[in-house]
Structures are given as C-alpha cells and as structure tokens.
Amino acid sequence: MTDTRKPASPACSAHEADDAYMGFASRDDLAAFLKELAAAEEAGRPHAEMLRKMLPRVRDDAVYRALKAKLQAQE
C-alpha cells in the first residue's frame, strides 16, 4: 500500500525559495551593501557596525567569509 498523502506544508520546497523570503539579503541588497561598504572604506569611516548587522543576513558562504574577514580586521 502506497501513502499518497501530500505534506501539510511546503517545507520541502524551502530550498527553492528566494533568499529574501527566507530572511537573507537579496542579491540587490548585497550589491547595495557592498557599494556602501566600499564608500565607507574609501572615506576611512569605521564600518564594523555595518558588517555586524549584515553578516547574519548573508547566505553565500564565500561572501560571508570575506565580510567576516573585513569585520575581524576592523576589530
């Protein structure tokens, strides 16, 4: 006998959801942040707080590592 019931929720499709839907920064958000970060670095302004706020929203491992390294350099 085969169980043909459908799942009660679409959780199994969560990996297909947009990053922003899941609470992460979208590509546009990251692009805007990186532009703002570059301007802060160029102007010599401290930017550790900006990085601390953005890090939890970064889903891409490589981007996360790069931003984390920038934060560690600031601290």
C-alpha positions as YAML, in Angstrom:
chain: A
units: angstrom
residues:
- id: 1
  name: MET
  ca: [0.00, 0.00, 0.00]
- id: 2
  name: THR
  ca: [1.38, 3.43, -1.01]
- id: 3
  name: ASP
  ca: [0.90, 6.53, 1.12]
- id: 4
  name: THR
  ca: [-0.39, 9.21, -1.29]
- id: 5
  name: ARG
  ca: [-0.96, 11.96, 1.27]
- id: 6
  name: LYS
  ca: [0.63, 15.28, 0.46]
- id: 7
  name: PRO
  ca: [2.76, 17.10, 3.03]
- id: 8
  name: ALA
  ca: [0.88, 19.51, 5.29]
- id: 9
  name: SER
  ca: [3.29, 22.32, 4.46]
- id: 10
  name: PRO
  ca: [5.65, 23.19, 1.61]
- id: 11
  name: ALA
  ca: [8.72, 23.00, 3.85]
- id: 12
  name: CYS
  ca: [10.32, 20.53, 1.48]
- id: 13
  name: SER
  ca: [10.37, 23.33, -1.11]
- id: 14
  name: ALA
  ca: [12.08, 25.83, 1.18]
- id: 15
  name: HIS
  ca: [15.39, 25.41, -0.65]
- id: 16
  name: GLU
  ca: [13.69, 26.79, -3.77]
- id: 17
  name: ALA
  ca: [12.53, 29.99, -2.06]
- id: 18
  name: ASP
  ca: [14.16, 33.34, -2.73]
- id: 19
  name: ASP
  ca: [16.82, 34.29, -0.18]
- id: 20
  name: ALA
  ca: [14.87, 37.42, 0.82]
- id: 21
  name: TYR
  ca: [11.79, 35.30, 1.57]
- id: 22
  name: MET
  ca: [13.89, 33.24, 3.97]
- id: 23
  name: GLY
  ca: [15.18, 36.36, 5.76]
- id: 24
  name: PHE
  ca: [18.51, 36.61, 3.95]
- id: 25
  name: ALA
  ca: [19.73, 39.58, 1.96]
- id: 26
  name: SER
  ca: [18.77, 39.52, -1.71]
- id: 27
  name: ARG
  ca: [21.37, 39.99, -4.44]
- id: 28
  name: ASP
  ca: [20.22, 43.59, -4.79]
- id: 29
  name: ASP
  ca: [20.58, 44.11, -1.02]
- id: 30
  name: LEU
  ca: [24.11, 42.67, -1.11]
- id: 31
  name: ALA
  ca: [25.09, 44.78, -4.11]
- id: 32
  name: ALA
  ca: [23.86, 47.96, -2.40]
- id: 33
  name: PHE
  ca: [25.60, 46.98, 0.84]
- id: 34
  name: LEU
  ca: [28.91, 46.26, -0.90]
- id: 35
  name: LYS
  ca: [28.73, 49.64, -2.64]
- id: 36
  name: GLU
  ca: [28.04, 51.38, 0.69]
- id: 37
  name: LEU
  ca: [30.84, 49.39, 2.35]
- id: 38
  name: ALA
  ca: [33.33, 50.36, -0.36]
- id: 39
  name: ALA
  ca: [32.39, 54.03, 0.07]
- id: 40
  name: ALA
  ca: [32.86, 53.76, 3.84]
- id: 41
  name: GLU
  ca: [36.26, 52.09, 3.40]
- id: 42
  name: GLU
  ca: [37.35, 54.69, 0.85]
- id: 43
  name: ALA
  ca: [36.32, 57.52, 3.15]
- id: 44
  name: GLY
  ca: [38.10, 55.90, 6.08]
- id: 45
  name: ARG
  ca: [34.89, 55.66, 8.09]
- id: 46
  name: PRO
  ca: [34.51, 52.82, 10.60]
- id: 47
  name: HIS
  ca: [32.25, 50.13, 9.22]
- id: 48
  name: ALA
  ca: [32.32, 47.31, 11.78]
- id: 49
  name: GLU
  ca: [28.74, 48.01, 12.86]
- id: 50
  name: MET
  ca: [27.53, 47.82, 9.24]
- id: 51
  name: LEU
  ca: [29.24, 44.45, 8.89]
- id: 52
  name: ARG
  ca: [27.79, 43.12, 12.16]
- id: 53
  name: LYS
  ca: [24.28, 43.97, 11.00]
- id: 54
  name: MET
  ca: [24.70, 42.41, 7.56]
- id: 55
  name: LEU
  ca: [26.55, 39.19, 8.40]
- id: 56
  name: PRO
  ca: [23.52, 37.30, 9.78]
- id: 57
  name: ARG
  ca: [21.68, 38.06, 6.53]
- id: 58
  name: VAL
  ca: [24.39, 36.70, 4.19]
- id: 59
  name: ARG
  ca: [23.66, 33.22, 2.86]
- id: 60
  name: ASP
  ca: [26.56, 32.85, 0.39]
- id: 61
  name: ASP
  ca: [29.49, 31.21, 2.20]
- id: 62
  name: ALA
  ca: [32.21, 32.94, 0.19]
- id: 63
  name: VAL
  ca: [30.67, 36.40, 0.68]
- id: 64
  name: TYR
  ca: [30.15, 35.65, 4.37]
- id: 65
  name: ARG
  ca: [33.81, 34.67, 4.82]
- id: 66
  name: ALA
  ca: [35.02, 37.80, 3.02]
- id: 67
  name: LEU
  ca: [32.80, 40.09, 5.10]
- id: 68
  name: LYS
  ca: [33.74, 38.27, 8.32]
- id: 69
  name: ALA
  ca: [37.42, 38.82, 7.50]
- id: 70
  name: LYS
  ca: [36.75, 42.53, 6.96]
- id: 71
  name: LEU
  ca: [34.98, 42.69, 10.33]
- id: 72
  name: GLN
  ca: [37.86, 40.95, 12.09]
- id: 73
  name: ALA
  ca: [40.30, 43.40, 10.50]
- id: 74
  name: GLN
  ca: [38.20, 46.33, 11.78]
- id: 75
  name: GLU
  ca: [38.09, 44.98, 15.33]
...
